[in-house]
């Protein structure tokens, strides 16, 4: 499935390159790509590749307009198709986190989460389970990723991909309601460095 996804997405990635480069130059961005260290399978670290949508010192907010829209529907994630071909990521899996995000997690949670490849799409991403506020990682995000690892199957992956497709073609306005809802736990958010807001 990862190979098939890469074959489909790679031409789209190539088409997006000149468009993102032109828009980036018009907004004064410092380069086409943004790289940031992330944690992958079995704790291996790699530098994730994304289209740059903001510069250093912008406090996590891309310029208004096309780049904001591209970031909203995930166009900035297209360069990660290279990681699919490298075997560093899968098309579906837990969100790849920066090293500081896992420093306060339980060891068994870390081991479980890192037992599978991180994904371009995932249950936490399309469910909107991101940080509750800057610099903090919501417990909801971690619980959804851990639930996915425990229950993952081809059928679940296809449902997540279908939901991602609907989200993209509706320009970020629609989320699919039939996604599974992992049980919620009342726990304090996991403290994060907040580096994921970064300059991507």
C-alpha positions in Angstrom: 0.0 0.0 0.0 2.9 2.4 0.7 4.4 1.7 -2.7 1.0 2.3 -4.4 0.5 5.5 -2.4 4.0 6.7 -3.4 3.4 6.0 -7.1 0.1 8.1 -6.9 1.5 11.0 -4.9 4.9 11.4 -6.4 3.7 13.1 -9.7 1.5 15.4 -7.5 4.6 16.2 -5.5 6.5 17.1 -8.6 3.7 19.3 -9.9 3.5 21.1 -6.5 7.2 22.0 -6.4 7.2 24.9 -8.9 3.9 26.2 -7.5 5.2 26.2 -3.9 8.5 27.7 -4.9 6.9 30.6 -6.7 4.5 31.3 -3.8 7.4 31.0 -1.3 9.5 33.5 -3.3 6.6 35.9 -3.4 6.3 35.7 0.3 10.0 36.0 0.9 10.5 32.5 2.4 14.1 31.4 2.8 13.8 28.1 0.8 11.5 25.6 -0.7 11.9 22.9 1.9 11.7 22.7 5.7 13.6 19.9 7.6 13.1 19.0 11.2 14.3 16.0 13.3 11.5 13.5 14.2 11.3 10.2 15.9 10.5 7.2 13.7 10.4 3.4 13.9 12.1 1.9 17.0 13.2 5.4 18.1 15.3 6.0 15.0 15.6 9.7 14.2 15.3 11.2 10.8 14.8 14.7 9.3 11.3 15.0 8.0 10.9 16.9 4.8 8.0 19.4 4.2 7.3 22.4 2.0 8.3 25.6 3.8 5.3 27.7 4.5 6.9 30.2 7.0 10.2 31.6 8.0 12.0 31.6 11.3 10.6 33.9 13.9 7.0 33.9 12.5 5.7 32.3 15.8 4.2 29.3 14.0 1.8 31.3 11.7 2.3 31.0 7.9 1.7 34.0 5.7 -2.0 34.6 4.9 -3.4 33.4 1.6 -2.3 30.4 -0.6 0.4 29.1 1.8 -2.0 29.0 4.7 -4.5 27.1 2.6 -1.9 24.7 1.4 -0.8 24.0 5.0 -4.4 23.5 6.0 -5.2 20.8 3.5 -1.8 19.1 3.9 0.0 20.1 0.7 3.1 21.0 2.7 3.3 17.3 3.7 3.7 16.1 0.1 7.5 15.9 0.2 7.1 13.1 2.8 6.4 10.8 -0.2 10.2 10.6 -0.3 10.2 9.0 3.1 7.7 6.4 1.9 10.2 5.4 -0.8 13.0 5.4 1.8 11.0 3.2 4.2 11.1 5.7 7.0 7.4 6.4 7.0 4.2 4.7 6.0 1.1 6.2 4.4 -0.9 5.6 7.6 0.5 5.6 11.1 1.1 7.6 14.2 2.1 11.3 13.8 5.9 11.6 13.6 6.8 13.7 16.7 9.9 15.8 17.6 12.1 14.3 20.3 10.9 16.5 23.1 7.3 15.4 22.6 7.9 12.0 24.2 10.1 12.9 27.1 7.3 12.7 29.7 5.5 9.7 28.2 5.5 6.4 30.0 8.2 4.0 28.7 5.6 1.4 27.6 3.7 4.1 25.6 6.9 5.1 23.8 7.8 1.5 23.0 4.3 0.8 21.7 4.1 4.0 19.6 7.5 3.4 18.0 6.7 -0.3 17.2 5.2 0.9 13.8 6.3 3.4 11.2 5.1 7.0 11.6 2.5 7.9 9.0 1.7 10.7 6.5 -1.9 10.2 7.5 -3.2 9.0 10.8 -6.1 8.7 13.1 -5.0 11.6 15.3 -4.3 13.9 12.3 -7.7 13.6 10.6 -9.6 13.6 13.9 -8.1 17.0 14.7 -6.3 15.7 17.8 -3.4 18.2 17.8 -1.9 20.3 20.6 -4.4 21.9 22.9 -2.3 25.0 23.0 1.2 26.0 21.9 4.0 24.0 23.6 1.7 21.2 24.9 0.8 17.9 23.4 -2.8 16.9 24.0 -3.4 13.6 25.7 -6.1 13.0 23.1 -3.4 12.8 20.4 -1.4 10.3 22.2 -4.4 8.1 23.1 -5.6 8.0 19.5 -2.1 7.0 18.2 -1.8 4.3 20.8 -5.3 3.0 20.1 -4.4 2.9 16.4 -1.3 0.8 17.0 -3.2 -1.6 19.2 -6.1 -2.0 16.7 -4.5 -1.4 13.3 -5.6 -3.4 10.3 -5.9 -3.0 6.6 -9.6 -2.1 7.0 -8.8 0.7 9.5 -6.0 2.1 7.3 -8.4 2.3 4.3 -11.0 4.1 6.4 -8.3 6.6 7.5 -7.1 7.1 4.0 -10.7 7.6 2.8 -11.3 10.2 5.5 -8.1 12.0 4.6 -9.2 12.0 0.9 -12.6 13.5 1.8 -10.9 16.1 4.0 -8.5 17.2 1.2 -11.2 17.3 -1.6 -13.5 19.4 0.6 -10.5 21.8 1.2 -10.4 21.0 4.9 -14.1 21.7 5.6 -15.3 18.1 6.1 -14.2 15.3 8.5 -15.7 11.8 8.1 -17.9 11.0 11.1 -17.6 7.2 10.8 -14.0 7.1 12.1 -13.6 5.0 15.4 -13.6 7.0 18.6 -11.0 5.7 21.0 -12.0 5.9 24.7 -11.0 9.1 26.4 -9.0 9.3 29.6 -8.8 12.2 32.0 -5.1 12.9 32.3 -2.9 16.0 32.2 -1.5 16.9 28.8 2.0 15.6 28.0 4.5 18.5 28.2 6.1 19.2 24.9 8.9 21.5 23.6 6.5 22.9 21.1 9.1 22.6 18.3 6.6 21.0 16.0 5.0 24.3 15.4 8.4 25.2 14.0 8.9 26.8 10.6 7.4 24.2 8.4 
